[in-house]
């Protein structure tokens, strides 16, 4: 998921107000890799993903599940987006129209390119998921979230990436695009809130927004509100004044609460609470709070920040949005076909898949994602200047 992390820095935010938080880039990269592992297991080893089959491995009820808990990784994406979009709105001071248009295009253009990539994969392996579903005694439910049968002409994936994924919150060409609707609406909500409130009133506005989310909106949007609240606490220096034990405690609690899978609340024998408040609930509130705790720890623990800012996590961070966008289409086409036919032994298939999607993500970053960012940067300046002239 894209996050233009050009705000703040670990330590004193007042001294480095526009310095990139490299730990966030690394965290985003690690989370993207967890999503890739999650979907690979959804397809080929569904017992390791509780919602994909009738039985699940015991490991999914332990914090070890954090290594491939895709739902928790997405909660991290959303909370990071809240932090970053708040920082962008606070720093740039651009008009709501410019910010909103740029955010939509930043999401929609790469998403559309990923749908076109999926359409090309399906030209050769259009029925791989149907064959796989028919050949397995208990196929993964994940097969039902992908395009099967008639592919349609090329304007179908274009419409899917530009419109349907934002309006419907789903895509059969690339099922991870359900997050595009949440990303866009959550980002626009932050832009509106920052446009209408002053710095003195912003915390109150965020609190009201949080209550509104709890009452009427899907829980995922609370991640944006809490991420923005974390930015405000960082900007004002509140985080630095908290007890020194808090960041480590936040890290441990975040990993435990965010790591376990669905069904853990009952397995652990915890008292009954509404499902959205239960530990392990996908897209529930607990995983969102856990994601914010983890981001807070990455912001405040120097050793963790250094670890996340190392070469490998940063490399993953650079390609993270591309990796998120391109990793699914090969799964329900060539990987599904290779698994059913037995053409490639499973260990080799896994290795080839992960190496392949990393290379695809790198190419997508160089040829699609970064060119879009450069173009949007130029367009922002152009649009801002034009709107400034028209209002003069």
Secondary structure as the mmCIF struct_conf table of DSSP 4:
data_model
#
loop_
_struct_conf.conf_type_id
_struct_conf.id
_struct_conf.beg_label_comp_id
_struct_conf.beg_label_asym_id
_struct_conf.beg_label_seq_id
_struct_conf.end_label_comp_id
_struct_conf.end_label_asym_id
_struct_conf.end_label_seq_id
BEND BEND1 UNK A 7 UNK A 7
BEND BEND2 UNK A 10 UNK A 11
TURN_TY1_P TURN_TY1_P1 UNK A 13 UNK A 15
TURN_TY1_P TURN_TY1_P2 UNK A 17 UNK A 18
HELX_RH_AL_P HELX_RH_AL_P1 UNK A 22 UNK A 44
HELX_RH_3T_P HELX_RH_3T_P1 UNK A 46 UNK A 48
BEND BEND3 UNK A 49 UNK A 49
HELX_RH_3T_P HELX_RH_3T_P2 UNK A 50 UNK A 52
BEND BEND4 UNK A 53 UNK A 54
HELX_RH_3T_P HELX_RH_3T_P3 UNK A 58 UNK A 61
BEND BEND5 UNK A 62 UNK A 62
HELX_RH_3T_P HELX_RH_3T_P4 UNK A 63 UNK A 67
TURN_TY1_P TURN_TY1_P3 UNK A 68 UNK A 68
HELX_RH_AL_P HELX_RH_AL_P2 UNK A 70 UNK A 92
HELX_RH_AL_P HELX_RH_AL_P3 UNK A 96 UNK A 124
TURN_TY1_P TURN_TY1_P4 UNK A 126 UNK A 127
HELX_RH_AL_P HELX_RH_AL_P4 UNK A 128 UNK A 135
BEND BEND6 UNK A 136 UNK A 136
TURN_TY1_P TURN_TY1_P5 UNK A 137 UNK A 138
HELX_RH_3T_P HELX_RH_3T_P5 UNK A 141 UNK A 145
BEND BEND7 UNK A 146 UNK A 146
BEND BEND8 UNK A 149 UNK A 149
HELX_RH_AL_P HELX_RH_AL_P5 UNK A 154 UNK A 159
HELX_RH_PI_P HELX_RH_PI_P1 UNK A 160 UNK A 164
HELX_RH_AL_P HELX_RH_AL_P6 UNK A 165 UNK A 167
TURN_TY1_P TURN_TY1_P6 UNK A 168 UNK A 168
BEND BEND9 UNK A 169 UNK A 169
BEND BEND10 UNK A 172 UNK A 174
HELX_RH_3T_P HELX_RH_3T_P6 UNK A 175 UNK A 177
HELX_RH_AL_P HELX_RH_AL_P7 UNK A 178 UNK A 196
BEND BEND11 UNK A 197 UNK A 197
TURN_TY1_P TURN_TY1_P7 UNK A 199 UNK A 201
HELX_RH_AL_P HELX_RH_AL_P8 UNK A 202 UNK A 216
BEND BEND12 UNK A 217 UNK A 217
TURN_TY1_P TURN_TY1_P8 UNK A 219 UNK A 219
HELX_RH_AL_P HELX_RH_AL_P9 UNK A 220 UNK A 236
TURN_TY1_P TURN_TY1_P9 UNK A 237 UNK A 238
HELX_RH_3T_P HELX_RH_3T_P7 UNK A 239 UNK A 241
BEND BEND13 UNK A 242 UNK A 242
TURN_TY1_P TURN_TY1_P10 UNK A 244 UNK A 245
HELX_RH_AL_P HELX_RH_AL_P10 UNK A 246 UNK A 259
TURN_TY1_P TURN_TY1_P11 UNK A 262 UNK A 263
HELX_RH_AL_P HELX_RH_AL_P11 UNK A 264 UNK A 267
TURN_TY1_P TURN_TY1_P12 UNK A 268 UNK A 269
HELX_LH_PP_P HELX_LH_PP_P1 UNK A 270 UNK A 272
HELX_RH_3T_P HELX_RH_3T_P8 UNK A 275 UNK A 277
BEND BEND14 UNK A 278 UNK A 278
TURN_TY1_P TURN_TY1_P13 UNK A 279 UNK A 280
TURN_TY1_P TURN_TY1_P14 UNK A 282 UNK A 283
HELX_RH_AL_P HELX_RH_AL_P12 UNK A 285 UNK A 300
HELX_RH_AL_P HELX_RH_AL_P13 UNK A 302 UNK A 308
TURN_TY1_P TURN_TY1_P15 UNK A 309 UNK A 309
BEND BEND15 UNK A 310 UNK A 310
HELX_RH_AL_P HELX_RH_AL_P14 UNK A 311 UNK A 318
TURN_TY1_P TURN_TY1_P16 UNK A 319 UNK A 319
HELX_RH_AL_P HELX_RH_AL_P15 UNK A 320 UNK A 326
TURN_TY1_P TURN_TY1_P17 UNK A 327 UNK A 330
HELX_RH_PI_P HELX_RH_PI_P2 UNK A 331 UNK A 335
HELX_RH_AL_P HELX_RH_AL_P16 UNK A 336 UNK A 341
TURN_TY1_P TURN_TY1_P18 UNK A 342 UNK A 342
BEND BEND16 UNK A 344 UNK A 344
HELX_RH_AL_P HELX_RH_AL_P17 UNK A 346 UNK A 364
HELX_RH_PI_P HELX_RH_PI_P3 UNK A 365 UNK A 369
HELX_RH_AL_P HELX_RH_AL_P18 UNK A 370 UNK A 391
#
